[in-house]
């Protein structure tokens, strides 16, 4: 079980950290432009002679950073809203209504709308992704909390005069932690793919940033002249990264959800 | 898990195989119908086909005809007019019209239509600038006199570009239902899709070959695909796609003044009346502007970015009769650039970038993010200058954002017109901050003086002299030897694929705008076997 979890995570981190080694500016080389993949340029070069491998790694770095930030923010937002829902029945109704509202709208459309209104760029994309990815996790957390509320030990705490935030910190949070982790790992790949797609559509990051979405939309213009490697490898790399993380997330979920009550039998 | 991966592999394999397969070869080419042409040259006019609001300023107005026109050598010739005469003081222009001209609806074209057109265009206050035109008078049916408030040598270019509209058929829907005396008349315009035109039966000019033209307004990829399937006779492609082989079509690459360059803010930082930032600490130093001009390797940009489909540019009017050939410099000379900077007191700092009094030679170059050519040029320019020793960061922004930045930061711009008034617009101090003209707030008294004289010159030759003097008079001027407010980089060639059986003859040096200008001599196109 542990192996299933750690190998993808390790590979994922290696890719991510590798991209930090690369210098910020990728050299232009007009003589060596439009080269198909070869040993010296594994992913080929683009129309200005930039090495596509380096550009892809840079793009992956940006995507992952963005994914982590937005997944974290969405999870926090989800937690906050679900706690708010337990506070008082009126808030609960409000949160439930908000969840329904956001789930009923197509994801990408809402995302484009929010990002466009905020003027695009890193900020626009992050806020857009944050505001569109919270409902699923909030719903899970809310259900979990509703159940927790009725638990005898929570009720006893309440009768003993412990305040809401005390209960939240000592009873709810420890219980919700696995859910939060799983929610985070599940939102993360989702956010990255959505970032790439709205950037590709031109509503996301600006053309300056070395994002995968930018690389893909730029290379569209060159596909018809046969330069398939411009889109193929960056796309494939993004896919591989997502799959790696997904594997990790699945294994991690299994690990957290294992039945702890028998744990001491195995551990002796 | 294993199942998932094997599925993935399958998908990858399919993609690889698909990309290996050969492109389908088109069976046939050329139209079955010999006297019809299909053109995919892009550039659907958003505002329709009304010359008084700007239609036809590049290429031919197609539906209308102009008083004068230009031949492929850019010499002035007659079209609707048979004769023109300018008074001694340059204020009165008298033109005699042909008497056999009819609009496509059969009505005759007379001096009142000319008067109507010019007054309408002045009223519209659009891109056609007629502010200097005081009044228009007609004398009889076939003589028209323009009274100008000041002598204006460039008025002759307005006469060459403004198509005449019929007074009797002009209403608010004219732009969509143009009636004119040009070689073709409109059959159908489906916005966003296609424009179909057919021969005007009343056309007064020489017989010409093609009965019907269809203009397709498709995206680049679609247009190329249609051409490969043999459905298009004339196709315009961007330089980045110029390396294709299309069966049954030949490639022609037309030289142009469709230039690209970096506009450098000229004054010291300040604000203008609207409170916008104007000027730049670094580029206000003439040494920086000159050094940029010398350090950049234009030849390498033409080869590298344009694949050789272009020419190096040293001014905004290279190769035009009013261009000054003294503007040429020996570029890619980093030693000389370094010398210029050292003489002006710039020193290399620790990071190898130049500094002066604590000011680092660092600029941000803005470009419109949707334009891949300008993006490539900007990135390459930045790379070259970074290597030389000035820090250039590039930033792709929207046009509206660029309008905010362009007074205070270098921007990648493009111009290129068949009317020398462009030089006036770009460099005269009275044009500072008007639209995109003179957005870098260039100002030089002597240049202003020459430009005024050029505008008010009485003859074309005299005007040419002053246009050239404004660029470089031996001591000062607009060009690189003088104030160097721009780093002109390249002129883009315009690339077309044309059906092998069609001969389009000689073309002018092409202006800004890739597409419509090729229709300029469409009445002289021929089918050859």
Contacts between the chains, C-beta under 8 A, distances in Angstrom:
chain1	res1	chain2	res2	distance
A	25	B	386	7.7
A	27	B	383	7.6
A	28	B	379	6.4
A	28	B	380	6.1
A	28	B	383	4.4
A	30	B	300	6.3
A	30	B	303	7.2
A	30	B	304	2.9
A	30	B	305	7.1
A	30	B	380	6.9
A	31	B	304	7.4
A	33	B	304	6.9
A	47	B	240	6.5
A	47	B	376	6.8
A	48	B	304	7.8
A	48	B	305	7.3
A	48	B	376	5.8
A	48	B	379	6.0
A	48	B	380	6.5
A	49	B	304	7.8
A	206	B	369	6.3
A	206	B	395	7.8
A	206	B	396	5.8
A	206	B	397	7.2
A	207	B	369	3.9
A	207	B	375	6.6
A	207	B	396	3.8
A	208	B	369	7.7
A	208	B	394	7.0
A	208	B	395	5.6
A	208	B	396	5.2
A	218	B	372	7.1
A	221	B	220	7.5
A	221	B	240	6.7
A	221	B	241	7.8
A	221	B	372	6.4
A	222	B	240	7.0
A	224	B	221	5.2
A	224	B	224	6.0
A	224	B	225	7.6
A	224	B	241	7.0
A	225	B	240	7.5
A	225	B	241	5.6
A	225	B	243	6.3
A	225	B	244	6.5
A	228	B	19	4.7
A	232	B	15	7.2
A	232	B	19	7.4
A	236	B	12	7.2
A	243	B	8	7.4
A	247	B	1	7.3
